[in-house]
Amino acid sequence: MLGVWLGTSIAGSELKITMPEFGVIVLGAGLAGYCAALAAAETGATVLLAEKCPEVGGSTVLSNGMMAFASTPLQQKLGIKDSPSLLLDDLRAVGGPHTQDDLLRTYASGQEELYKWLTSIGIEFTNVELSSGQSAERSHATDPGELIAKLHSVAESYISLEIWTKTIAVRLNRSGNDGPVVGVIFDQNGKTIDVGARRGVVIATGGFSRSEELLLNFAPNQAKAMRGGGRGNVGDGLRMAWRLGAGMRDMGEIKGTYGAHISADNDGQEMLLMFYRGGIIVNRGGKRFIDESLSYKLLGDGCLAQEDAVSWEIFDQRIFDESPSSVRLFDPRPALNRGLLIKASSIHALAKMCGIDPAGLAQTIATYNADCLTGRDSVFGRDGLCNHIGKLVAIDKPMFFAYPATTAVLATYCGLTVDTLANVLDVYEEPIEGLYAAGEVTGGFHGRAFMTGSSLGKSALFGRIAGREAASRVI
């Protein structure tokens, strides 16, 4: 153990208490936290990676396992044309004008090196898919559980890096009223531990999708959405930094994710996005209510406006058969096997089984199929499967399928104001010395919507920046 545990010694009549101390403390053992801890350990710093839950992984292990990369060897092998500049353009277009452009530029310029590092330590990307917000196929798929397992294995190889679970960060310690952050007070099984950080603290505690209080404050329009994400995502890191005067970004942009199955015990984690493979989305009246090629964040708001916040993804046997089995967001087979899909030999029968107006659904599909012949839908202007890419396909081959879906707040994608070196900035946009942040706890990157793969990609890239900067801070 690198940190010295609480102990006592007698010097004359004086009782001295020795506290554990590390070079860098990282809060949260998800993707951002592991990447920060490893980057700090690579510099030779002693590192504590502290996780509040009994197990590591956070929301990462519940994710789709996709990362947005451009110009990778895997893309080149598959004949996919992409570039960092196109990636940057897409991030700007999806996020809107209020994103921090310097963060987007940092990601676009650094993601190729991140891809190389991940593959160098044994992370395998099995496929590349087109998804939300992308002008080229760039969602690189990997198994999220195996991703965390590999990072954990690499972390265990560093004798300078300790991992503590069931360790709850309670408060950040600061030297004086406005001095640097110098440590963290933890609760470990009811015991208070004051741990020093000589160089810096990295907050990688995730968002607050599990905090009804914070969601009520910042996203009351998501009241009808399901709640999901990691069990520990209640905003601990956000609150601790907030107490020190940290600024916040994008708090008004919180949106749920569309595509969660409506079953009450789903917990928001059973997701299927067949509309990006050619399906359509309809409400109880059998009517489409949005362009299905938009970001699933915008689709989420559209669904919340429908009766009971419920809708159905409708697709046919052709779309079913042509969907990749290697990417779970686009693979309907597991959902069919688990009884989550509704299946019928005709549109009329499918509508009856779903409780959808049969005449409304029949008319919607007839109009849509006719529009597919022209390549552009006449109702909402849809001209591609996703973000203007891919040809529209008619829904006309039996069998026919419906996936009852709603919106779930799986992640909040907003939070602490940071700069390109992952410094946490206060409300006056001045760095809080010794405090860094990465991952879902930060704001400024996603803005109004979301590109698939950018959350995990951002977490890994800025996690490594945060760990490296914290370890190298001059004291």
Backbone hydrogen bonds, N-H to C=O, Kabsch-Sander energy under -0.5 kcal/mol:
donor,donor_aa,acceptor,acceptor_aa,energy
5,W,3,G,-0.5
7,G,18,T,-0.9
9,S,16,K,-1.3
11,A,9,S,-0.5
11,A,14,E,-2.3
12,G,10,I,-0.5
14,E,11,A,-2.0
16,K,9,S,-2.4
16,K,14,E,-0.6
18,T,7,G,-1.8
18,T,16,K,-0.5
19,M,17,I,-0.5
22,F,196,G,-2.4
23,G,46,T,-0.8
24,V,46,T,-2.2
25,I,200,G,-1.9
26,V,48,L,-3.4
27,L,202,V,-3.1
28,G,26,V,-0.7
28,G,50,A,-3.4
34,Y,30,G,-2.6
35,C,31,L,-2.4
36,A,32,A,-2.3
37,A,33,G,-2.7
38,L,34,Y,-2.7
39,A,35,C,-2.1
40,A,36,A,-2.3
41,A,37,A,-2.4
42,E,38,L,-2.2
43,T,39,A,-0.6
43,T,40,A,-1.0
44,G,41,A,-1.7
45,A,40,A,-1.4
47,V,160,S,-3.0
48,L,24,V,-2.3
49,L,47,V,-0.5
49,L,162,E,-3.0
50,A,26,V,-2.9
50,A,48,L,-0.7
51,E,164,W,-3.0
57,G,29,A,-2.8
60,T,57,G,-1.2
61,V,57,G,-0.8
62,L,59,S,-1.3
63,S,60,T,-1.5
67,M,140,H,-1.8
68,A,453,G,-2.0
69,F,67,M,-0.8
69,F,138,R,-1.8
76,Q,72,T,-2.3
77,K,73,P,-2.4
78,L,74,L,-1.6
79,G,76,Q,-1.1
80,I,75,Q,-2.8
81,K,79,G,-0.5
82,D,80,I,-0.6
87,L,83,S,-2.3
88,L,84,P,-2.4
89,D,85,S,-2.3
90,D,86,L,-2.4
91,L,87,L,-2.5
92,R,88,L,-2.3
93,A,89,D,-2.3
94,V,90,D,-2.7
95,G,91,L,-2.3
96,G,92,R,-1.9
99,T,96,G,-1.1
100,Q,444,G,-3.4
101,D,99,T,-1.0
103,L,100,Q,-1.0
104,L,100,Q,-1.6
105,R,101,D,-2.6
106,T,102,D,-1.9
107,Y,103,L,-2.1
108,A,104,L,-2.6
109,S,105,R,-2.1
110,G,106,T,-1.4
111,Q,107,Y,-1.8
114,L,110,G,-1.8
115,Y,111,Q,-2.3
116,K,112,E,-1.9
117,W,113,E,-2.2
118,L,114,L,-2.7
119,T,115,Y,-2.4
120,S,116,K,-1.9
121,I,117,W,-1.3
122,G,119,T,-1.0
123,I,118,L,-2.4
126,T,124,E,-0.6
126,T,141,A,-2.2
127,N,141,A,-0.6
129,E,139,S,-2.0
134,Q,131,S,-1.7
138,R,129,E,-0.9
138,R,136,A,-0.6
139,S,129,E,-2.4
140,H,67,M,-3.1
140,H,138,R,-1.1
141,A,127,N,-2.6
141,A,139,S,-0.6
142,T,65,G,-2.1
147,L,143,D,-2.2
148,I,144,P,-2.1
149,A,145,G,-2.3
150,K,146,E,-2.3
151,L,147,L,-2.2
152,H,148,I,-2.8
153,S,149,A,-2.2
154,V,150,K,-2.4
155,A,151,L,-2.5
156,E,152,H,-2.2
157,S,153,S,-0.7
157,S,154,V,-1.0
158,Y,155,A,-1.6
159,I,157,S,-0.6
161,L,158,Y,-1.4
162,E,47,V,-2.9
164,W,49,L,-2.3
166,K,53,C,-1.8
167,T,51,E,-2.4
168,I,166,K,-0.5
168,I,187,D,-2.6
169,A,167,T,-0.5
170,V,185,I,-3.2
171,R,185,I,-1.4
173,N,183,G,-2.9
175,S,180,P,-2.7
176,G,174,R,-1.0
179,G,175,S,-0.8
181,V,433,E,-2.8
182,V,173,N,-2.4
183,G,173,N,-1.0
184,V,195,V,-2.6
185,I,171,R,-3.0
186,F,184,V,-0.6
186,F,193,I,-3.2
187,D,168,I,-2.8
188,Q,186,F,-0.6
188,Q,191,K,-3.0
189,N,166,K,-0.5
189,N,187,D,-0.6
191,K,188,Q,-1.3
193,I,186,F,-2.5
195,V,184,V,-2.8
195,V,193,I,-0.7
196,G,20,P,-2.6
197,A,182,V,-3.1
198,R,22,F,-2.7
199,R,23,G,-2.7
200,G,23,G,-1.4
201,V,434,G,-2.6
202,V,25,I,-2.9
203,I,201,V,-0.5
203,I,436,Y,-3.1
204,A,27,L,-2.3
204,A,202,V,-0.6
210,R,233,N,-2.7
211,S,208,F,-1.7
212,E,210,R,-0.8
215,L,211,S,-2.3
216,L,212,E,-2.3
217,N,213,E,-1.7
218,F,214,L,-2.6
219,A,215,L,-3.0
222,Q,219,A,-2.1
223,A,220,P,-1.4
225,A,222,Q,-1.7
226,M,407,T,-2.7
228,G,409,V,-2.3
233,N,230,G,-1.9
234,V,232,G,-2.0
235,G,207,G,-1.5
239,R,235,G,-2.5
240,M,236,D,-2.3
241,A,237,G,-2.2
242,W,238,L,-2.4
243,R,239,R,-2.2
244,L,240,M,-0.6
244,L,241,A,-0.8
245,G,242,W,-1.9
246,A,241,A,-2.0
247,G,425,L,-2.8
249,R,415,G,-3.1
253,E,250,D,-1.9
254,I,251,M,-0.7
257,T,408,A,-3.5
258,Y,296,Y,-1.6
259,G,406,T,-1.6
260,A,406,T,-1.7
261,H,270,E,-2.5
262,I,404,P,-1.4
266,N,263,S,-1.7
267,D,264,A,-0.5
269,Q,266,N,-1.6
271,M,269,Q,-1.1
272,L,259,G,-1.7
273,L,329,L,-3.2
276,Y,273,L,-1.3
277,R,274,M,-1.2
278,G,275,F,-0.5
279,G,274,M,-2.3
280,I,314,I,-2.1
282,V,312,W,-2.3
283,N,287,K,-2.0
286,G,283,N,-2.3
289,F,281,I,-0.5
292,E,290,I,-0.7
294,L,291,D,-1.6
298,L,295,S,-0.6
299,L,295,S,-2.2
300,G,296,Y,-1.2
301,D,297,K,-1.4
302,G,298,L,-1.9
303,C,299,L,-2.3
304,L,300,G,-1.9
305,A,301,D,-0.9
306,Q,303,C,-1.9
309,A,306,Q,-2.4
310,V,307,E,-1.5
311,S,405,A,-2.1
312,W,282,V,-2.4
313,E,403,Y,-2.4
314,I,280,I,-3.0
314,I,312,W,-0.6
315,F,401,F,-1.9
317,Q,397,K,-2.3
317,Q,399,M,-1.3
320,F,316,D,-2.3
321,D,317,Q,-2.9
322,E,318,R,-1.9
323,S,319,I,-0.5
323,S,320,F,-1.1
327,V,324,P,-0.7
328,R,326,S,-0.5
330,F,327,V,-1.4
331,D,328,R,-0.7
336,L,332,P,-2.3
337,N,333,R,-2.5
338,R,334,P,-1.8
339,G,336,L,-1.3
340,L,335,A,-3.0
341,L,335,A,-0.7
342,I,402,A,-2.8
344,A,400,F,-2.3
350,L,346,S,-2.3
351,A,347,I,-2.5
352,K,348,H,-2.1
353,M,349,A,-2.1
354,C,350,L,-1.6
355,G,351,A,-1.4
356,I,351,A,-2.4
357,D,284,R,-2.0
361,L,357,D,-2.3
362,A,358,P,-2.5
363,Q,359,A,-2.3
364,T,360,G,-2.2
365,I,361,L,-2.5
366,A,362,A,-2.1
367,T,363,Q,-2.4
368,Y,364,T,-2.5
369,N,365,I,-2.9
370,A,366,A,-1.8
371,D,367,T,-2.1
372,C,368,Y,-1.8
373,L,369,N,-0.7
373,L,370,A,-0.8
374,T,370,A,-0.5
374,T,371,D,-1.2
375,G,371,D,-1.2
376,R,371,D,-1.2
377,D,382,R,-3.1
381,G,377,D,-1.2
385,L,389,I,-1.6
386,C,389,I,-2.0
387,N,293,S,-1.9
389,I,386,C,-1.7
396,D,394,A,-0.9
400,F,344,A,-3.1
401,F,315,F,-3.2
402,A,342,I,-2.2
403,Y,313,E,-2.1
405,A,311,S,-2.8
406,T,260,A,-2.7
408,A,257,T,-2.3
409,V,226,M,-3.0
410,L,408,A,-1.3
414,C,440,E,-0.7
415,G,249,R,-2.2
416,L,441,V,-2.8
417,T,247,G,-2.0
419,D,423,N,-1.4
422,A,419,D,-1.9
424,V,435,L,-2.3
425,L,417,T,-2.9
426,D,430,E,-3.1
427,V,245,G,-1.9
429,E,426,D,-2.5
432,I,424,V,-3.0
433,E,431,P,-0.9
435,L,432,I,-2.0
436,Y,201,V,-2.7
437,A,422,A,-1.9
438,A,203,I,-2.1
441,V,438,A,-0.5
442,T,439,G,-1.8
443,G,416,L,-2.6
448,R,95,G,-2.4
449,A,446,H,-1.1
452,T,132,S,-1.8
452,T,450,F,-0.5
454,S,451,M,-2.3
457,G,453,G,-1.8
458,K,454,S,-2.6
459,S,455,S,-2.5
460,A,456,L,-2.4
461,L,457,G,-2.5
462,F,458,K,-2.6
463,G,459,S,-1.4
464,R,460,A,-2.0
465,I,461,L,-1.9
466,A,462,F,-2.7
467,G,463,G,-2.5
468,R,464,R,-2.2
469,E,465,I,-2.7
470,A,466,A,-2.6
471,A,467,G,-2.1
472,S,468,R,-1.4
473,R,469,E,-0.5
473,R,470,A,-0.9
